[in-house]
Amino acid sequence: MAITLLILIAVIIAALVFEYINGFLDCANAIATVVSTKVLSPKQAVLFGAAFEFIGALTGTHIAKTIGAGIVNPDLITLTVIFCAIFSAILWGLLVWHFGLPSSSSHAMIGGLLGASLVKAGPEVVNFHNLIEKIIIPMFTSPVLGFCAGFMLMLILVRIFLKANPQKINKKFRKLQLVSSALMALSHGSNDAQKTMGIITLSLLAGGVLHKAPGGEFEIPLYVIVACAVTMAAGTMNGGWKIIKTMGHKIIKLKPIHGFAAETSAAGIILTASQVGIPLSTTHVISTSIMGVGSALHAHAVKWSIVKNIVVAWVLTIPICMALSAGMYYSIYHIIVK
């Protein structure tokens, strides 16, 4: 019992570290454009983003339930499986941060959970219907939606303000970008913070601290929700400046109207997904929205060599994290057995 409790504590700490790193890395999703267009200073932006990340994390638990009980069978999962999943996601997150590439913390966690679970219990542990419907299909469709939404909104704005004074337009959209940045931070908190809520609740069930609600419902305790919201906000406040530089400067050179278009497009898609329990990669959506905005201006406005590196990181995230967590679980299991 004492060993189980120690492992549970280690898993929860690791999950909160992952949540902190998620906020640290993905703060770029919410504030890269508002910093690059100089609407807010970096210090102002991280405080602004952290506040709305916190609020977003309190807006629901649909995503948490998908991660905690919708992809793998919680009855077949152990604390060791969860620890391997979290640790592999942390390793991958730090690796892509080192290279300044925006990757998906969500897909890293999902890949980690799948890898260790498959080694532990075999294919029957995976809910393939939910995996395909809520993870695989959105993984490919959400970047396309982000690109198209950014492209279309930017075209509409160009048509509306074609003959307007550029200085007046910049001044107007500097103010409007505060709204779009807030929406982006809110949407990120509503989607990404919930993923760790699901993992921690799954850990509490595996450790015997929690039991399923009557009817078998997977419910997220309030203290888990608040802990994840605070941790995500803390990570955002410390910022991931390498990724902010990539997203805010290297893909296209952003002006306030471009930032508004990209953030508004991405936030609308992410908030909708959060309400139906689809754990999107917020990084994918905002990145492709920025690309769409750039392409609406001119195809050469987007630095496609940078985009290629980002896409490679996206494609590799799930399989690499699956391999990492599977290898980790296999090694731990054999060390314990022997």
Contacts in CASP RR format, 6 or more apart in sequence:
PFRMAT RR
TARGET T0000
AUTHOR 0000-0000-0000
METHOD contacts of the structure
MODEL  1
MAITLLILIAVIIAALVFEYINGFLDCANAIATVVSTKVLSPKQAVLFGA
AFEFIGALTGTHIAKTIGAGIVNPDLITLTVIFCAIFSAILWGLLVWHFG
LPSSSSHAMIGGLLGASLVKAGPEVVNFHNLIEKIIIPMFTSPVLGFCAG
FMLMLILVRIFLKANPQKINKKFRKLQLVSSALMALSHGSNDAQKTMGII
TLSLLAGGVLHKAPGGEFEIPLYVIVACAVTMAAGTMNGGWKIIKTMGHK
IIKLKPIHGFAAETSAAGIILTASQVGIPLSTTHVISTSIMGVGSALHAH
AVKWSIVKNIVVAWVLTIPICMALSAGMYYSIYHIIVK
4 79 0 8 1.000
4 207 0 8 1.000
4 208 0 8 1.000
7 79 0 8 1.000
7 80 0 8 1.000
7 83 0 8 1.000
8 79 0 8 1.000
8 203 0 8 1.000
8 204 0 8 1.000
8 206 0 8 1.000
8 207 0 8 1.000
8 209 0 8 1.000
10 83 0 8 1.000
11 79 0 8 1.000
11 82 0 8 1.000
11 83 0 8 1.000
11 86 0 8 1.000
11 203 0 8 1.000
12 200 0 8 1.000
12 203 0 8 1.000
14 83 0 8 1.000
14 86 0 8 1.000
14 87 0 8 1.000
14 90 0 8 1.000
15 82 0 8 1.000
15 86 0 8 1.000
15 196 0 8 1.000
15 199 0 8 1.000
15 200 0 8 1.000
15 203 0 8 1.000
16 196 0 8 1.000
16 200 0 8 1.000
16 227 0 8 1.000
16 228 0 8 1.000
16 231 0 8 1.000
17 86 0 8 1.000
17 90 0 8 1.000
18 86 0 8 1.000
18 89 0 8 1.000
18 90 0 8 1.000
18 105 0 8 1.000
18 109 0 8 1.000
18 196 0 8 1.000
18 199 0 8 1.000
19 193 0 8 1.000
19 196 0 8 1.000
19 228 0 8 1.000
19 231 0 8 1.000
19 232 0 8 1.000
20 231 0 8 1.000
20 232 0 8 1.000
20 234 0 8 1.000
20 235 0 8 1.000
21 90 0 8 1.000
21 93 0 8 1.000
21 94 0 8 1.000
21 97 0 8 1.000
21 105 0 8 1.000
21 235 0 8 1.000
22 105 0 8 1.000
22 192 0 8 1.000
22 193 0 8 1.000
22 195 0 8 1.000
22 196 0 8 1.000
22 232 0 8 1.000
22 235 0 8 1.000
23 53 0 8 1.000
23 192 0 8 1.000
23 232 0 8 1.000
23 235 0 8 1.000
23 236 0 8 1.000
23 239 0 8 1.000
24 97 0 8 1.000
24 235 0 8 1.000
24 236 0 8 1.000
24 238 0 8 1.000
24 239 0 8 1.000
24 240 0 8 1.000
25 93 0 8 1.000
25 96 0 8 1.000
25 97 0 8 1.000
25 102 0 8 1.000
25 103 0 8 1.000
25 105 0 8 1.000
25 240 0 8 1.000
25 243 0 8 1.000
26 102 0 8 1.000
26 105 0 8 1.000
26 188 0 8 1.000
26 192 0 8 1.000
26 236 0 8 1.000
26 243 0 8 1.000
26 282 0 8 1.000
26 283 0 8 1.000
27 46 0 8 1.000
27 49 0 8 1.000
27 50 0 8 1.000
27 53 0 8 1.000
27 235 0 8 1.000
27 236 0 8 1.000
27 238 0 8 1.000
27 239 0 8 1.000
27 240 0 8 1.000
27 244 0 8 1.000
28 102 0 8 1.000
28 239 0 8 1.000
28 240 0 8 1.000
28 243 0 8 1.000
28 244 0 8 1.000
28 246 0 8 1.000
28 247 0 8 1.000
28 248 0 8 1.000
28 283 0 8 1.000
29 102 0 8 1.000
29 184 0 8 1.000
29 188 0 8 1.000
29 247 0 8 1.000
29 266 0 8 1.000
29 282 0 8 1.000
29 283 0 8 1.000
29 286 0 8 1.000
30 49 0 8 1.000
30 52 0 8 1.000
30 53 0 8 1.000
30 181 0 8 1.000
30 184 0 8 1.000
30 185 0 8 1.000
30 188 0 8 1.000
30 236 0 8 1.000
31 40 0 8 1.000
31 45 0 8 1.000
31 46 0 8 1.000
31 48 0 8 1.000
31 49 0 8 1.000
31 181 0 8 1.000
31 185 0 8 1.000
31 236 0 8 1.000
31 244 0 8 1.000
32 243 0 8 1.000
32 244 0 8 1.000
32 247 0 8 1.000
32 248 0 8 1.000
32 286 0 8 1.000
33 177 0 8 1.000
33 181 0 8 1.000
33 247 0 8 1.000
33 248 0 8 1.000
33 254 0 8 1.000
33 258 0 8 1.000
33 259 0 8 1.000
33 262 0 8 1.000
33 263 0 8 1.000
33 290 0 8 1.000
34 40 0 8 1.000
34 45 0 8 1.000
34 48 0 8 1.000
34 177 0 8 1.000
34 178 0 8 1.000
34 181 0 8 1.000
34 259 0 8 1.000
34 263 0 8 1.000
35 41 0 8 1.000
35 42 0 8 1.000
35 45 0 8 1.000
35 244 0 8 1.000
35 248 0 8 1.000
36 244 0 8 1.000
36 247 0 8 1.000
36 248 0 8 1.000
36 249 0 8 1.000
36 254 0 8 1.000
37 174 0 8 1.000
37 177 0 8 1.000
37 254 0 8 1.000
37 255 0 8 1.000
37 256 0 8 1.000
37 258 0 8 1.000
37 259 0 8 1.000
39 174 0 8 1.000
39 177 0 8 1.000
39 178 0 8 1.000
39 181 0 8 1.000
39 256 0 8 1.000
40 48 0 8 1.000
40 178 0 8 1.000
40 181 0 8 1.000
42 241 0 8 1.000
42 244 0 8 1.000
45 181 0 8 1.000
46 236 0 8 1.000
46 237 0 8 1.000
46 238 0 8 1.000
46 239 0 8 1.000
47 237 0 8 1.000
48 178 0 8 1.000
48 181 0 8 1.000
48 182 0 8 1.000
48 185 0 8 1.000
49 181 0 8 1.000
49 182 0 8 1.000
49 185 0 8 1.000
49 236 0 8 1.000
50 185 0 8 1.000
50 233 0 8 1.000
50 234 0 8 1.000
50 235 0 8 1.000
50 236 0 8 1.000
50 237 0 8 1.000
51 185 0 8 1.000
51 233 0 8 1.000
52 182 0 8 1.000
52 185 0 8 1.000
52 186 0 8 1.000
52 189 0 8 1.000
53 185 0 8 1.000
53 186 0 8 1.000
53 188 0 8 1.000
53 189 0 8 1.000
53 193 0 8 1.000
53 229 0 8 1.000
53 232 0 8 1.000
53 233 0 8 1.000
53 236 0 8 1.000
54 189 0 8 1.000
54 229 0 8 1.000
54 230 0 8 1.000
54 232 0 8 1.000
54 233 0 8 1.000
55 186 0 8 1.000
56 185 0 8 1.000
56 186 0 8 1.000
56 187 0 8 1.000
56 188 0 8 1.000
56 189 0 8 1.000
56 190 0 8 1.000
56 193 0 8 1.000
56 229 0 8 1.000
57 189 0 8 1.000
57 190 0 8 1.000
57 193 0 8 1.000
57 194 0 8 1.000
57 225 0 8 1.000
57 228 0 8 1.000
57 229 0 8 1.000
57 232 0 8 1.000
57 233 0 8 1.000
58 225 0 8 1.000
58 226 0 8 1.000
58 229 0 8 1.000
59 186 0 8 1.000
59 189 0 8 1.000
59 190 0 8 1.000
59 274 0 8 1.000
60 190 0 8 1.000
60 194 0 8 1.000
60 274 0 8 1.000
61 194 0 8 1.000
61 197 0 8 1.000
61 219 0 8 1.000
61 220 0 8 1.000
61 225 0 8 1.000
62 194 0 8 1.000
62 274 0 8 1.000
62 275 0 8 1.000
62 276 0 8 1.000
62 277 0 8 1.000
63 190 0 8 1.000
63 191 0 8 1.000
63 194 0 8 1.000
63 195 0 8 1.000
63 197 0 8 1.000
63 274 0 8 1.000
63 277 0 8 1.000
63 278 0 8 1.000
63 279 0 8 1.000
64 194 0 8 1.000
64 195 0 8 1.000
64 197 0 8 1.000
64 198 0 8 1.000
64 201 0 8 1.000
64 220 0 8 1.000
65 198 0 8 1.000
65 218 0 8 1.000
65 220 0 8 1.000
65 277 0 8 1.000
66 130 0 8 1.000
66 134 0 8 1.000
66 277 0 8 1.000
66 278 0 8 1.000
66 279 0 8 1.000
67 109 0 8 1.000
67 110 0 8 1.000
67 113 0 8 1.000
67 194 0 8 1.000
67 195 0 8 1.000
67 197 0 8 1.000
67 198 0 8 1.000
67 199 0 8 1.000
67 202 0 8 1.000
67 279 0 8 1.000
68 74 0 8 1.000
68 198 0 8 1.000
68 199 0 8 1.000
68 201 0 8 1.000
68 202 0 8 1.000
68 218 0 8 1.000
69 202 0 8 1.000
69 218 0 8 1.000
70 127 0 8 1.000
70 130 0 8 1.000
70 134 0 8 1.000
71 110 0 8 1.000
71 113 0 8 1.000
71 114 0 8 1.000
71 126 0 8 1.000
71 127 0 8 1.000
71 130 0 8 1.000
71 131 0 8 1.000
71 134 0 8 1.000
71 135 0 8 1.000
72 113 0 8 1.000
72 114 0 8 1.000
72 117 0 8 1.000
72 125 0 8 1.000
72 126 0 8 1.000
72 127 0 8 1.000
73 121 0 8 1.000
73 124 0 8 1.000
73 125 0 8 1.000
73 126 0 8 1.000
73 127 0 8 1.000
74 202 0 8 1.000
74 205 0 8 1.000
74 206 0 8 1.000
74 218 0 8 1.000
76 117 0 8 1.000
76 120 0 8 1.000
76 121 0 8 1.000
76 124 0 8 1.000
76 125 0 8 1.000
77 117 0 8 1.000
77 120 0 8 1.000
77 121 0 8 1.000
77 125 0 8 1.000
77 202 0 8 1.000
77 206 0 8 1.000
78 120 0 8 1.000
78 206 0 8 1.000
79 203 0 8 1.000
79 206 0 8 1.000
79 207 0 8 1.000
80 116 0 8 1.000
80 120 0 8 1.000
80 329 0 8 1.000
80 332 0 8 1.000
80 333 0 8 1.000
81 113 0 8 1.000
81 116 0 8 1.000
81 117 0 8 1.000
81 120 0 8 1.000
81 206 0 8 1.000
81 329 0 8 1.000
82 113 0 8 1.000
82 116 0 8 1.000
82 199 0 8 1.000
82 202 0 8 1.000
82 203 0 8 1.000
82 206 0 8 1.000
84 112 0 8 1.000
84 115 0 8 1.000
84 116 0 8 1.000
84 325 0 8 1.000
84 326 0 8 1.000
84 327 0 8 1.000
84 328 0 8 1.000
84 329 0 8 1.000
84 332 0 8 1.000
85 109 0 8 1.000
85 111 0 8 1.000
85 112 0 8 1.000
85 113 0 8 1.000
85 115 0 8 1.000
85 116 0 8 1.000
85 117 0 8 1.000
85 199 0 8 1.000
85 325 0 8 1.000
86 109 0 8 1.000
86 199 0 8 1.000
87 324 0 8 1.000
87 325 0 8 1.000
87 328 0 8 1.000
88 108 0 8 1.000
88 111 0 8 1.000
88 112 0 8 1.000
88 116 0 8 1.000
88 321 0 8 1.000
88 324 0 8 1.000
88 325 0 8 1.000
88 328 0 8 1.000
89 105 0 8 1.000
89 108 0 8 1.000
89 109 0 8 1.000
89 111 0 8 1.000
89 112 0 8 1.000
89 321 0 8 1.000
91 324 0 8 1.000
92 103 0 8 1.000
92 108 0 8 1.000
92 317 0 8 1.000
92 320 0 8 1.000
92 321 0 8 1.000
92 324 0 8 1.000
93 103 0 8 1.000
93 105 0 8 1.000
93 108 0 8 1.000
96 102 0 8 1.000
96 103 0 8 1.000
96 313 0 8 1.000
97 240 0 8 1.000
97 242 0 8 1.000
97 243 0 8 1.000
99 309 0 8 1.000
99 313 0 8 1.000
100 242 0 8 1.000
100 243 0 8 1.000
100 245 0 8 1.000
100 246 0 8 1.000
101 243 0 8 1.000
101 246 0 8 1.000
101 309 0 8 1.000
101 310 0 8 1.000
101 313 0 8 1.000
102 243 0 8 1.000
102 246 0 8 1.000
102 247 0 8 1.000
102 283 0 8 1.000
102 287 0 8 1.000
102 310 0 8 1.000
102 313 0 8 1.000
103 283 0 8 1.000
103 310 0 8 1.000
103 313 0 8 1.000
103 314 0 8 1.000
103 317 0 8 1.000
104 281 0 8 1.000
104 283 0 8 1.000
104 284 0 8 1.000
104 314 0 8 1.000
104 317 0 8 1.000
105 192 0 8 1.000
105 195 0 8 1.000
105 283 0 8 1.000
106 191 0 8 1.000
106 192 0 8 1.000
106 195 0 8 1.000
106 279 0 8 1.000
106 280 0 8 1.000
106 281 0 8 1.000
106 282 0 8 1.000
107 135 0 8 1.000
107 139 0 8 1.000
107 281 0 8 1.000
107 314 0 8 1.000
107 317 0 8 1.000
107 318 0 8 1.000
107 321 0 8 1.000
108 317 0 8 1.000
108 318 0 8 1.000
108 321 0 8 1.000
109 195 0 8 1.000
109 196 0 8 1.000
109 199 0 8 1.000
109 321 0 8 1.000
110 135 0 8 1.000
110 279 0 8 1.000
110 318 0 8 1.000
110 321 0 8 1.000
111 317 0 8 1.000
111 318 0 8 1.000
111 319 0 8 1.000
111 321 0 8 1.000
111 322 0 8 1.000
111 325 0 8 1.000
112 321 0 8 1.000
112 322 0 8 1.000
112 324 0 8 1.000
112 325 0 8 1.000
112 326 0 8 1.000
113 199 0 8 1.000
113 325 0 8 1.000
114 126 0 8 1.000
114 131 0 8 1.000
114 318 0 8 1.000
114 322 0 8 1.000
114 325 0 8 1.000
115 321 0 8 1.000
115 322 0 8 1.000
115 323 0 8 1.000
115 325 0 8 1.000
115 326 0 8 1.000
115 329 0 8 1.000
116 325 0 8 1.000
116 326 0 8 1.000
116 328 0 8 1.000
116 329 0 8 1.000
117 125 0 8 1.000
117 126 0 8 1.000
118 125 0 8 1.000
118 126 0 8 1.000
118 322 0 8 1.000
118 326 0 8 1.000
119 326 0 8 1.000
119 327 0 8 1.000
119 329 0 8 1.000
119 330 0 8 1.000
119 333 0 8 1.000
120 329 0 8 1.000
134 277 0 8 1.000
134 278 0 8 1.000
134 279 0 8 1.000
135 279 0 8 1.000
138 273 0 8 1.000
138 278 0 8 1.000
138 279 0 8 1.000
138 280 0 8 1.000
139 281 0 8 1.000
139 284 0 8 1.000
139 318 0 8 1.000
142 269 0 8 1.000
142 273 0 8 1.000
142 280 0 8 1.000
142 281 0 8 1.000
142 284 0 8 1.000
142 285 0 8 1.000
143 281 0 8 1.000
143 284 0 8 1.000
143 285 0 8 1.000
143 287 0 8 1.000
143 288 0 8 1.000
143 314 0 8 1.000
144 288 0 8 1.000
145 269 0 8 1.000
145 285 0 8 1.000
146 265 0 8 1.000
146 266 0 8 1.000
146 269 0 8 1.000
146 285 0 8 1.000
146 288 0 8 1.000
146 289 0 8 1.000
146 292 0 8 1.000
147 288 0 8 1.000
147 289 0 8 1.000
147 291 0 8 1.000
147 292 0 8 1.000
147 295 0 8 1.000
148 292 0 8 1.000
149 265 0 8 1.000
149 266 0 8 1.000
149 268 0 8 1.000
149 269 0 8 1.000
149 289 0 8 1.000
150 261 0 8 1.000
150 262 0 8 1.000
150 265 0 8 1.000
150 266 0 8 1.000
150 289 0 8 1.000
150 292 0 8 1.000
150 293 0 8 1.000
150 296 0 8 1.000
151 292 0 8 1.000
151 293 0 8 1.000
151 294 0 8 1.000
151 295 0 8 1.000
151 296 0 8 1.000
152 296 0 8 1.000
153 261 0 8 1.000
153 264 0 8 1.000
153 265 0 8 1.000
153 293 0 8 1.000
154 257 0 8 1.000
154 258 0 8 1.000
154 261 0 8 1.000
154 292 0 8 1.000
154 293 0 8 1.000
154 294 0 8 1.000
154 296 0 8 1.000
154 297 0 8 1.000
155 296 0 8 1.000
157 257 0 8 1.000
157 260 0 8 1.000
157 261 0 8 1.000
158 296 0 8 1.000
158 297 0 8 1.000
161 169 0 8 1.000
161 257 0 8 1.000
169 256 0 8 1.000
169 257 0 8 1.000
170 255 0 8 1.000
170 256 0 8 1.000
170 257 0 8 1.000
173 255 0 8 1.000
173 256 0 8 1.000
173 257 0 8 1.000
173 259 0 8 1.000
173 260 0 8 1.000
174 256 0 8 1.000
176 256 0 8 1.000
176 260 0 8 1.000
177 256 0 8 1.000
177 259 0 8 1.000
177 260 0 8 1.000
177 263 0 8 1.000
180 259 0 8 1.000
180 260 0 8 1.000
180 263 0 8 1.000
180 264 0 8 1.000
180 267 0 8 1.000
181 263 0 8 1.000
183 263 0 8 1.000
183 264 0 8 1.000
183 267 0 8 1.000
183 268 0 8 1.000
183 271 0 8 1.000
184 263 0 8 1.000
184 266 0 8 1.000
184 267 0 8 1.000
184 270 0 8 1.000
184 286 0 8 1.000
185 236 0 8 1.000
186 267 0 8 1.000
186 271 0 8 1.000
187 266 0 8 1.000
187 267 0 8 1.000
187 268 0 8 1.000
187 270 0 8 1.000
187 271 0 8 1.000
187 274 0 8 1.000
187 282 0 8 1.000
188 270 0 8 1.000
188 282 0 8 1.000
189 229 0 8 1.000
189 232 0 8 1.000
190 270 0 8 1.000
190 271 0 8 1.000
190 274 0 8 1.000
191 270 0 8 1.000
191 273 0 8 1.000
191 274 0 8 1.000
191 279 0 8 1.000
191 280 0 8 1.000
191 282 0 8 1.000
192 232 0 8 1.000
192 282 0 8 1.000
193 228 0 8 1.000
193 229 0 8 1.000
193 232 0 8 1.000
194 228 0 8 1.000
194 274 0 8 1.000
194 279 0 8 1.000
195 279 0 8 1.000
196 228 0 8 1.000
196 231 0 8 1.000
196 232 0 8 1.000
197 220 0 8 1.000
197 224 0 8 1.000
197 225 0 8 1.000
197 228 0 8 1.000
198 220 0 8 1.000
198 224 0 8 1.000
200 224 0 8 1.000
200 227 0 8 1.000
200 228 0 8 1.000
201 210 0 8 1.000
201 218 0 8 1.000
201 219 0 8 1.000
201 220 0 8 1.000
201 221 0 8 1.000
201 224 0 8 1.000
204 210 0 8 1.000
204 221 0 8 1.000
204 224 0 8 1.000
205 211 0 8 1.000
205 212 0 8 1.000
210 221 0 8 1.000
212 218 0 8 1.000
213 219 0 8 1.000
246 306 0 8 1.000
246 310 0 8 1.000
247 286 0 8 1.000
247 287 0 8 1.000
247 290 0 8 1.000
248 254 0 8 1.000
248 290 0 8 1.000
250 303 0 8 1.000
250 306 0 8 1.000
251 287 0 8 1.000
251 290 0 8 1.000
251 291 0 8 1.000
251 294 0 8 1.000
251 302 0 8 1.000
251 303 0 8 1.000
251 306 0 8 1.000
251 307 0 8 1.000
252 258 0 8 1.000
252 290 0 8 1.000
252 291 0 8 1.000
252 293 0 8 1.000
252 294 0 8 1.000
252 297 0 8 1.000
252 301 0 8 1.000
252 302 0 8 1.000
252 303 0 8 1.000
253 301 0 8 1.000
254 262 0 8 1.000
254 290 0 8 1.000
258 290 0 8 1.000
258 293 0 8 1.000
258 294 0 8 1.000
258 297 0 8 1.000
259 290 0 8 1.000
259 293 0 8 1.000
261 289 0 8 1.000
261 293 0 8 1.000
262 286 0 8 1.000
262 289 0 8 1.000
262 290 0 8 1.000
262 292 0 8 1.000
262 293 0 8 1.000
263 286 0 8 1.000
263 289 0 8 1.000
265 289 0 8 1.000
265 293 0 8 1.000
266 282 0 8 1.000
266 285 0 8 1.000
266 286 0 8 1.000
266 289 0 8 1.000
269 280 0 8 1.000
269 285 0 8 1.000
270 280 0 8 1.000
270 282 0 8 1.000
270 285 0 8 1.000
273 279 0 8 1.000
273 280 0 8 1.000
281 314 0 8 1.000
284 314 0 8 1.000
287 310 0 8 1.000
291 302 0 8 1.000
291 307 0 8 1.000
292 302 0 8 1.000
294 301 0 8 1.000
294 302 0 8 1.000
295 301 0 8 1.000
295 302 0 8 1.000
END
